[in-house]
């Protein structure tokens, strides 16, 4: 089957060209599932497992495959790199959009796909006749791609159900786009956010720590957010590429828990970072993305030794911290380049020991 796209393009010199693009569609593009008896691929084409395909989740009782939308891949790539997530369907629509928006994330997802133990299958939905969708008049490319993702997810459900396999395998669409998620649910699809899915897994504490959220607010919705949200991997990559952000290794201060520095390759001096907001949840050894502050906002290292021993600190009061940081040294001191951490590129995970104490401040 052949479809054609015809459009006109005007050059800078004023010439008009007619461009015709052929788009070929097939009905024999494999689904990649071992549970399917309709498709007949080679053994190497059967990637998705039939037995126990997905991690045990409280959201669904049946075995399932995961289908990811573009924003999940771009924003939650650190979770996708974990071995817990297997038997995942990556649509051609999603892969091409990721390649266009972030080469760094695209390389990471391709490395995952190449790992045979992860069971990530690329489905060429743009060339399967049942899953290809034309862009409607007045429809944005993003809305068209979202619709293509929903169509492919529904096709997988119907395709696996009509197969002669004994397993009733479902497909779960993971999307953090509320509009796309609501449309999917209205169409009868299982659609959840990444947070909902990760929270439903057993022993998923480490995944929750890596979850990329748009905002972090105080429990109960009271007050302002404790920390500014981290930038997404795609935003960090574009910021570093454009020179707006810097990348370096964070070194925590041994004298002041509200202070640290970032060693940026190619710079003679360390970049100073101060305050909980400036540190933004970074721990010693993390590779971070840093925004350099204007020179008039540069500061100097504090000569006050601080230890985090205040038992009455409720954890969400930053007034005392601000007062300490803004305290000016008595003698003139040369100010050093100062910045704030806007994202974590790579965590230096290791074991920690500690306790949680109840808040002694009465509300």
C-alpha positions as a LaTeX table, in Angstrom:
\begin{tabular}{lrrr}
\hline
Residue & $x$ (\AA) & $y$ (\AA) & $z$ (\AA) \\
\hline
Unk1 & 0.00 & 0.00 & 0.00 \\
Unk2 & 1.29 & 3.42 & $-0.94$ \\
Unk3 & 0.34 & 6.86 & 0.35 \\
Unk4 & 1.73 & 10.11 & $-0.97$ \\
Unk5 & 2.28 & 13.51 & 0.58 \\
Unk6 & 2.35 & 16.51 & $-1.73$ \\
Unk7 & 3.34 & 20.00 & $-0.69$ \\
Unk8 & 4.98 & 23.11 & $-2.11$ \\
Unk9 & 8.12 & 24.82 & $-0.84$ \\
Unk10 & 9.34 & 28.28 & $-1.71$ \\
Unk11 & 13.08 & 28.97 & $-1.79$ \\
Unk12 & 14.81 & 32.19 & $-0.74$ \\
Unk13 & 15.23 & 33.12 & $-4.39$ \\
Unk14 & 11.47 & 32.96 & $-4.91$ \\
Unk15 & 11.30 & 29.68 & $-6.81$ \\
Unk16 & 8.49 & 27.27 & $-5.90$ \\
Unk17 & 9.07 & 23.52 & $-5.87$ \\
Unk18 & 6.48 & 20.78 & $-5.73$ \\
Unk19 & 7.60 & 17.97 & $-3.43$ \\
Unk20 & 6.01 & 14.51 & $-3.47$ \\
Unk21 & 6.91 & 11.97 & $-0.80$ \\
Unk22 & 5.90 & 8.33 & $-1.00$ \\
Unk23 & 5.05 & 6.52 & 2.23 \\
Unk24 & 4.81 & 2.73 & 2.00 \\
Unk25 & 2.51 & 0.75 & 4.29 \\
Unk26 & 2.59 & $-2.98$ & 4.97 \\
Unk27 & 0.41 & $-5.49$ & 6.78 \\
Unk28 & 3.24 & $-7.84$ & 7.78 \\
Unk29 & 5.14 & $-5.69$ & 10.31 \\
Unk30 & 5.72 & $-7.96$ & 13.31 \\
Unk31 & 4.37 & $-7.24$ & 16.75 \\
Unk32 & 7.40 & $-8.90$ & 18.38 \\
Unk33 & 5.49 & $-10.94$ & 20.98 \\
Unk34 & 6.08 & $-14.61$ & 21.74 \\
Unk35 & 2.38 & $-14.86$ & 22.64 \\
Unk36 & 1.31 & $-14.01$ & 19.09 \\
Unk37 & 0.41 & $-16.75$ & 16.61 \\
Unk38 & $-0.68$ & $-14.36$ & 13.87 \\
Unk39 & 2.68 & $-12.80$ & 13.06 \\
Unk40 & 5.30 & $-15.25$ & 11.88 \\
Unk41 & 8.67 & $-13.60$ & 12.37 \\
Unk42 & 12.02 & $-15.29$ & 12.67 \\
Unk43 & 13.01 & $-16.35$ & 16.17 \\
Unk44 & 15.16 & $-13.22$ & 16.45 \\
Unk45 & 12.04 & $-11.12$ & 15.90 \\
Unk46 & 10.26 & $-12.47$ & 18.97 \\
Unk47 & 11.52 & $-10.19$ & 21.70 \\
Unk48 & 8.58 & $-9.64$ & 24.07 \\
Unk49 & 8.12 & $-12.49$ & 26.55 \\
Unk50 & 4.94 & $-14.53$ & 26.81 \\
Unk51 & 5.44 & $-15.67$ & 30.41 \\
Unk52 & 5.60 & $-13.01$ & 33.15 \\
Unk53 & 6.21 & $-10.15$ & 30.71 \\
Unk54 & 5.81 & $-7.25$ & 33.16 \\
Unk55 & 6.81 & $-6.58$ & 36.75 \\
Unk56 & 4.07 & $-7.34$ & 39.27 \\
Unk57 & 1.84 & $-4.29$ & 39.58 \\
Unk58 & $-1.23$ & $-3.56$ & 41.68 \\
Unk59 & $-2.75$ & $-1.64$ & 38.74 \\
Unk60 & $-3.45$ & $-4.71$ & 36.63 \\
Unk61 & $-3.86$ & $-8.41$ & 37.39 \\
Unk62 & $-3.22$ & $-9.67$ & 33.86 \\
Unk63 & 0.23 & $-9.92$ & 32.28 \\
Unk64 & 1.06 & $-6.79$ & 30.33 \\
Unk65 & 3.44 & $-4.92$ & 28.05 \\
Unk66 & 4.33 & $-1.25$ & 28.47 \\
Unk67 & 3.91 & 1.36 & 25.73 \\
Unk68 & 5.71 & 4.66 & 26.32 \\
Unk69 & 4.90 & 8.08 & 24.97 \\
Unk70 & 7.56 & 10.60 & 24.00 \\
Unk71 & 7.59 & 12.65 & 27.20 \\
Unk72 & 8.06 & 9.54 & 29.34 \\
Unk73 & 11.21 & 8.65 & 27.40 \\
Unk74 & 12.54 & 12.22 & 27.51 \\
Unk75 & 11.76 & 12.96 & 31.17 \\
Unk76 & 12.04 & 9.53 & 32.82 \\
Unk77 & 15.08 & 8.05 & 31.06 \\
Unk78 & 16.80 & 7.39 & 34.41 \\
Unk79 & 13.94 & 5.08 & 35.43 \\
Unk80 & 13.94 & 3.35 & 32.04 \\
Unk81 & 17.61 & 2.52 & 32.56 \\
Unk82 & 16.69 & 0.35 & 35.56 \\
Unk83 & 16.48 & $-3.41$ & 34.96 \\
Unk84 & 13.07 & $-3.61$ & 36.67 \\
Unk85 & 11.33 & $-2.39$ & 33.52 \\
Unk86 & 11.30 & $-5.08$ & 30.83 \\
Unk87 & 9.09 & $-6.04$ & 27.88 \\
Unk88 & 8.53 & $-2.49$ & 26.71 \\
Unk89 & 7.21 & $-1.43$ & 23.31 \\
Unk90 & 8.95 & 1.60 & 21.78 \\
Unk91 & 6.95 & 2.97 & 18.88 \\
Unk92 & 8.66 & 4.36 & 15.80 \\
Unk93 & 6.73 & 7.59 & 16.33 \\
Unk94 & 8.23 & 8.00 & 19.79 \\
Unk95 & 11.76 & 7.04 & 18.77 \\
Unk96 & 11.85 & 9.53 & 15.90 \\
Unk97 & 10.50 & 12.35 & 18.06 \\
Unk98 & 13.06 & 11.63 & 20.79 \\
Unk99 & 15.84 & 11.66 & 18.19 \\
Unk100 & 14.66 & 15.05 & 16.99 \\
Unk101 & 14.38 & 16.59 & 20.48 \\
Unk102 & 17.35 & 15.15 & 22.41 \\
Unk103 & 20.31 & 13.27 & 20.94 \\
Unk104 & 21.56 & 12.44 & 24.45 \\
Unk105 & 18.33 & 10.71 & 25.50 \\
Unk106 & 18.10 & 9.06 & 22.08 \\
Unk107 & 21.51 & 7.46 & 22.57 \\
Unk108 & 20.49 & 6.24 & 26.03 \\
Unk109 & 17.25 & 4.64 & 24.83 \\
Unk110 & 19.07 & 3.02 & 21.88 \\
Unk111 & 21.57 & 1.48 & 24.30 \\
Unk112 & 18.66 & 0.02 & 26.28 \\
Unk113 & 17.04 & $-1.35$ & 23.11 \\
Unk114 & 20.30 & $-3.07$ & 22.13 \\
Unk115 & 20.40 & $-4.95$ & 25.46 \\
Unk116 & 18.64 & $-8.29$ & 24.78 \\
Unk117 & 17.95 & $-8.84$ & 28.47 \\
Unk118 & 15.79 & $-5.72$ & 28.71 \\
Unk119 & 13.27 & $-6.86$ & 26.06 \\
Unk120 & 12.67 & $-3.42$ & 24.53 \\
Unk121 & 11.00 & $-3.86$ & 21.13 \\
Unk122 & 10.81 & $-1.16$ & 18.44 \\
Unk123 & 7.48 & $-1.42$ & 16.62 \\
Unk124 & 7.42 & 0.28 & 13.21 \\
Unk125 & 3.91 & 1.68 & 13.61 \\
Unk126 & 4.40 & 4.33 & 10.92 \\
Unk127 & 4.63 & 1.62 & 8.25 \\
Unk128 & 1.94 & $-0.79$ & 9.46 \\
Unk129 & $-1.31$ & $-0.14$ & 7.61 \\
Unk130 & $-3.51$ & $-0.57$ & 10.72 \\
Unk131 & $-1.46$ & 1.78 & 12.91 \\
Unk132 & $-0.52$ & 4.57 & 10.50 \\
Unk133 & $-2.56$ & 7.75 & 10.95 \\
Unk134 & $-2.80$ & 10.77 & 8.68 \\
Unk135 & $-2.49$ & 14.21 & 10.18 \\
Unk136 & $-5.90$ & 15.87 & 10.20 \\
Unk137 & $-6.52$ & 19.39 & 8.98 \\
Unk138 & $-5.74$ & 21.87 & 11.75 \\
Unk139 & $-4.16$ & 19.17 & 13.94 \\
Unk140 & $-0.75$ & 19.89 & 15.42 \\
Unk141 & 2.09 & 17.43 & 14.88 \\
Unk142 & 2.18 & 16.74 & 18.64 \\
Unk143 & $-1.55$ & 15.89 & 18.73 \\
Unk144 & $-1.13$ & 13.71 & 15.66 \\
Unk145 & 1.72 & 11.81 & 17.31 \\
Unk146 & $-0.30$ & 11.35 & 20.51 \\
Unk147 & $-3.17$ & 9.95 & 18.44 \\
Unk148 & $-0.77$ & 7.61 & 16.64 \\
Unk149 & 0.48 & 6.32 & 20.01 \\
Unk150 & $-3.10$ & 5.62 & 21.17 \\
Unk151 & $-3.96$ & 3.90 & 17.90 \\
Unk152 & $-0.90$ & 1.64 & 18.16 \\
Unk153 & $-1.70$ & 0.80 & 21.80 \\
Unk154 & $-5.28$ & $-0.16$ & 20.91 \\
Unk155 & $-4.03$ & $-2.21$ & 17.96 \\
Unk156 & $-1.74$ & $-4.19$ & 20.26 \\
Unk157 & $-4.65$ & $-4.94$ & 22.59 \\
Unk158 & $-6.86$ & $-6.15$ & 19.74 \\
Unk159 & $-4.01$ & $-7.98$ & 18.01 \\
Unk160 & $-2.93$ & $-9.94$ & 21.08 \\
Unk161 & $-6.54$ & $-10.70$ & 22.01 \\
Unk162 & $-7.26$ & $-12.15$ & 18.56 \\
Unk163 & $-4.12$ & $-14.27$ & 18.70 \\
Unk164 & $-4.43$ & $-17.94$ & 19.55 \\
Unk165 & $-2.06$ & $-17.60$ & 22.47 \\
Unk166 & $-3.23$ & $-18.72$ & 25.89 \\
Unk167 & $-2.06$ & $-15.57$ & 27.66 \\
Unk168 & $-4.45$ & $-12.61$ & 27.92 \\
Unk169 & $-1.75$ & $-9.95$ & 27.68 \\
Unk170 & $-2.72$ & $-6.31$ & 28.06 \\
Unk171 & $-0.87$ & $-3.18$ & 27.02 \\
Unk172 & $-0.41$ & $-0.27$ & 29.43 \\
Unk173 & 0.20 & 3.22 & 28.05 \\
Unk174 & 2.49 & 5.31 & 30.25 \\
Unk175 & 2.08 & 9.04 & 29.71 \\
Unk176 & 2.46 & 12.11 & 31.91 \\
Unk177 & 0.38 & 14.15 & 29.47 \\
Unk178 & $-3.02$ & 14.57 & 31.16 \\
Unk179 & $-4.82$ & 15.27 & 27.88 \\
Unk180 & $-3.40$ & 12.22 & 26.14 \\
Unk181 & $-4.08$ & 10.08 & 29.20 \\
Unk182 & $-7.75$ & 11.12 & 29.45 \\
Unk183 & $-8.33$ & 10.50 & 25.74 \\
Unk184 & $-6.74$ & 7.06 & 26.07 \\
Unk185 & $-8.98$ & 6.15 & 29.00 \\
Unk186 & $-12.07$ & 7.30 & 27.10 \\
Unk187 & $-11.02$ & 4.95 & 24.30 \\
Unk188 & $-10.91$ & 2.06 & 26.77 \\
Unk189 & $-7.13$ & 1.87 & 27.14 \\
Unk190 & $-5.16$ & 1.33 & 30.33 \\
Unk191 & $-3.25$ & 4.58 & 30.78 \\
Unk192 & $-1.27$ & 5.74 & 33.82 \\
Unk193 & 1.39 & 8.25 & 34.76 \\
Unk194 & 4.91 & 7.04 & 35.45 \\
Unk195 & 4.45 & 7.91 & 39.12 \\
Unk196 & 1.25 & 5.84 & 39.34 \\
Unk197 & 2.94 & 2.89 & 37.69 \\
Unk198 & 6.17 & 3.01 & 39.71 \\
Unk199 & 4.21 & 3.39 & 42.96 \\
Unk200 & 2.25 & 0.24 & 42.11 \\
Unk201 & 5.37 & $-1.93$ & 41.85 \\
Unk202 & 6.74 & $-3.96$ & 44.73 \\
Unk203 & 10.01 & $-2.76$ & 46.28 \\
Unk204 & 10.12 & 0.31 & 44.04 \\
Unk205 & 11.72 & 2.74 & 46.49 \\
Unk206 & 14.82 & 3.24 & 44.36 \\
Unk207 & 12.66 & 4.01 & 41.31 \\
Unk208 & 10.63 & 6.60 & 43.21 \\
Unk209 & 13.87 & 8.37 & 44.09 \\
Unk210 & 14.69 & 8.70 & 40.39 \\
Unk211 & 11.22 & 9.90 & 39.41 \\
Unk212 & 11.31 & 13.21 & 37.57 \\
Unk213 & 8.55 & 15.47 & 38.85 \\
Unk214 & 7.45 & 18.88 & 37.65 \\
Unk215 & 7.19 & 20.27 & 41.18 \\
Unk216 & 7.93 & 19.33 & 44.76 \\
Unk217 & 5.49 & 20.69 & 47.33 \\
Unk218 & 5.12 & 20.42 & 51.07 \\
Unk219 & 2.89 & 17.54 & 52.13 \\
Unk220 & $-0.68$ & 18.70 & 52.61 \\
Unk221 & $-0.27$ & 21.51 & 50.09 \\
Unk222 & 0.79 & 24.06 & 52.72 \\
Unk223 & 3.35 & 26.74 & 52.00 \\
Unk224 & 5.73 & 27.05 & 49.09 \\
Unk225 & 7.75 & 24.24 & 47.50 \\
Unk226 & 10.87 & 23.36 & 49.46 \\
Unk227 & 13.03 & 23.06 & 46.35 \\
Unk228 & 12.81 & 24.22 & 42.75 \\
Unk229 & 12.06 & 21.34 & 40.41 \\
Unk230 & 14.93 & 19.76 & 38.49 \\
Unk231 & 15.12 & 20.32 & 34.77 \\
Unk232 & 14.35 & 17.35 & 32.56 \\
Unk233 & 17.24 & 15.49 & 30.86 \\
Unk234 & 16.23 & 17.04 & 27.54 \\
Unk235 & 16.29 & 20.57 & 29.00 \\
Unk236 & 19.65 & 19.93 & 30.65 \\
Unk237 & 21.15 & 18.63 & 27.42 \\
Unk238 & 19.92 & 21.62 & 25.42 \\
Unk239 & 21.10 & 24.03 & 28.13 \\
Unk240 & 24.62 & 22.57 & 28.19 \\
Unk241 & 24.74 & 22.49 & 24.41 \\
Unk242 & 23.74 & 26.16 & 24.16 \\
Unk243 & 26.16 & 27.20 & 26.92 \\
Unk244 & 23.45 & 28.40 & 29.32 \\
Unk245 & 24.22 & 25.58 & 31.77 \\
Unk246 & 27.46 & 24.05 & 33.01 \\
Unk247 & 28.23 & 20.45 & 33.94 \\
Unk248 & 30.47 & 19.45 & 36.82 \\
Unk249 & 31.04 & 17.33 & 39.91 \\
Unk250 & 29.52 & 18.55 & 43.18 \\
Unk251 & 31.75 & 18.63 & 46.27 \\
Unk252 & 30.00 & 19.19 & 49.60 \\
Unk253 & 31.65 & 21.42 & 52.20 \\
Unk254 & 32.98 & 19.66 & 55.30 \\
Unk255 & 32.42 & 22.73 & 57.47 \\
Unk256 & 29.03 & 23.94 & 56.28 \\
Unk257 & 26.21 & 21.62 & 55.26 \\
Unk258 & 24.53 & 24.52 & 53.43 \\
Unk259 & 27.49 & 25.07 & 51.14 \\
Unk260 & 29.43 & 23.28 & 48.45 \\
Unk261 & 31.21 & 23.78 & 45.17 \\
Unk262 & 31.11 & 22.42 & 41.64 \\
Unk263 & 34.24 & 21.56 & 39.70 \\
Unk264 & 33.59 & 22.44 & 36.06 \\
Unk265 & 36.07 & 21.19 & 33.49 \\
Unk266 & 37.84 & 24.04 & 31.74 \\
Unk267 & 37.33 & 26.57 & 34.53 \\
Unk268 & 40.16 & 27.63 & 36.82 \\
Unk269 & 37.99 & 28.16 & 39.90 \\
Unk270 & 35.36 & 26.08 & 41.61 \\
Unk271 & 31.84 & 27.49 & 41.38 \\
Unk272 & 30.35 & 28.20 & 44.79 \\
Unk273 & 26.89 & 26.88 & 45.67 \\
Unk274 & 25.07 & 28.01 & 48.81 \\
Unk275 & 21.78 & 27.26 & 50.53 \\
Unk276 & 19.24 & 24.46 & 50.31 \\
Unk277 & 17.70 & 26.03 & 47.22 \\
Unk278 & 21.10 & 26.42 & 45.57 \\
Unk279 & 22.18 & 22.88 & 46.47 \\
Unk280 & 18.79 & 21.58 & 45.29 \\
Unk281 & 19.11 & 18.03 & 46.72 \\
Unk282 & 22.59 & 17.36 & 45.32 \\
Unk283 & 24.88 & 15.14 & 47.40 \\
Unk284 & 28.64 & 14.82 & 47.37 \\
Unk285 & 29.95 & 13.26 & 44.16 \\
Unk286 & 26.89 & 13.88 & 41.98 \\
Unk287 & 27.36 & 15.08 & 38.41 \\
Unk288 & 25.13 & 18.14 & 38.25 \\
Unk289 & 23.85 & 20.78 & 35.85 \\
Unk290 & 24.63 & 24.28 & 37.08 \\
Unk291 & 23.37 & 27.73 & 36.21 \\
Unk292 & 25.94 & 30.48 & 36.76 \\
Unk293 & 24.48 & 33.51 & 38.55 \\
Unk294 & 25.09 & 37.11 & 37.37 \\
Unk295 & 28.31 & 38.60 & 38.72 \\
Unk296 & 26.46 & 41.01 & 41.02 \\
Unk297 & 24.96 & 37.96 & 42.78 \\
Unk298 & 28.29 & 36.24 & 43.37 \\
Unk299 & 29.19 & 35.51 & 46.97 \\
Unk300 & 32.12 & 34.28 & 49.03 \\
Unk301 & 32.51 & 31.12 & 51.12 \\
Unk302 & 31.14 & 31.51 & 54.63 \\
Unk303 & 33.60 & 31.39 & 57.52 \\
Unk304 & 30.88 & 30.06 & 59.83 \\
Unk305 & 31.05 & 26.38 & 60.75 \\
Unk306 & 27.57 & 24.88 & 60.64 \\
Unk307 & 26.48 & 21.42 & 61.71 \\
Unk308 & 23.03 & 20.06 & 61.08 \\
Unk309 & 22.25 & 19.39 & 64.74 \\
Unk310 & 19.14 & 21.53 & 65.24 \\
Unk311 & 16.63 & 19.04 & 66.62 \\
Unk312 & 13.86 & 21.61 & 66.38 \\
Unk313 & 14.32 & 22.22 & 62.66 \\
Unk314 & 10.97 & 21.30 & 61.05 \\
Unk315 & 12.65 & 20.76 & 57.68 \\
Unk316 & 10.57 & 23.34 & 55.82 \\
Unk317 & 11.72 & 26.60 & 57.40 \\
Unk318 & 14.47 & 28.33 & 55.46 \\
Unk319 & 14.49 & 31.72 & 57.22 \\
Unk320 & 17.44 & 30.96 & 59.51 \\
Unk321 & 19.40 & 29.52 & 56.61 \\
Unk322 & 18.82 & 32.61 & 54.51 \\
Unk323 & 19.96 & 34.86 & 57.32 \\
Unk324 & 23.21 & 32.91 & 57.73 \\
Unk325 & 23.96 & 32.85 & 54.01 \\
Unk326 & 23.26 & 36.53 & 53.52 \\
Unk327 & 25.47 & 37.51 & 56.45 \\
Unk328 & 28.27 & 39.69 & 55.07 \\
Unk329 & 31.85 & 39.12 & 56.18 \\
Unk330 & 33.33 & 41.89 & 58.26 \\
Unk331 & 36.43 & 42.33 & 56.11 \\
Unk332 & 36.28 & 42.76 & 52.33 \\
Unk333 & 36.60 & 39.36 & 50.69 \\
Unk334 & 37.00 & 38.61 & 47.02 \\
Unk335 & 33.78 & 37.19 & 45.66 \\
Unk336 & 33.92 & 33.93 & 43.75 \\
Unk337 & 31.77 & 32.68 & 40.86 \\
Unk338 & 28.49 & 31.47 & 42.32 \\
Unk339 & 25.77 & 29.34 & 40.82 \\
Unk340 & 22.75 & 27.20 & 41.57 \\
Unk341 & 22.12 & 23.55 & 40.76 \\
Unk342 & 19.20 & 23.05 & 38.36 \\
Unk343 & 19.41 & 19.31 & 37.75 \\
Unk344 & 21.16 & 16.03 & 38.54 \\
Unk345 & 22.82 & 14.39 & 35.54 \\
Unk346 & 24.14 & 11.32 & 37.35 \\
Unk347 & 23.78 & 10.29 & 40.96 \\
Unk348 & 26.66 & 8.79 & 42.89 \\
Unk349 & 24.52 & 6.19 & 44.62 \\
Unk350 & 25.85 & 4.61 & 47.78 \\
Unk351 & 24.59 & 3.29 & 51.12 \\
Unk352 & 23.56 & 5.75 & 53.82 \\
Unk353 & 22.55 & 5.27 & 57.44 \\
Unk354 & 20.22 & 7.57 & 59.32 \\
Unk355 & 17.03 & 7.98 & 61.33 \\
Unk356 & 13.77 & 9.87 & 60.91 \\
Unk357 & 12.59 & 11.89 & 63.88 \\
Unk358 & 9.07 & 13.30 & 64.39 \\
Unk359 & 8.57 & 17.03 & 64.12 \\
Unk360 & 8.71 & 18.55 & 67.62 \\
Unk361 & 7.29 & 21.88 & 66.48 \\
Unk362 & 3.57 & 22.06 & 67.18 \\
Unk363 & 1.52 & 23.38 & 64.29 \\
\hline
\end{tabular}
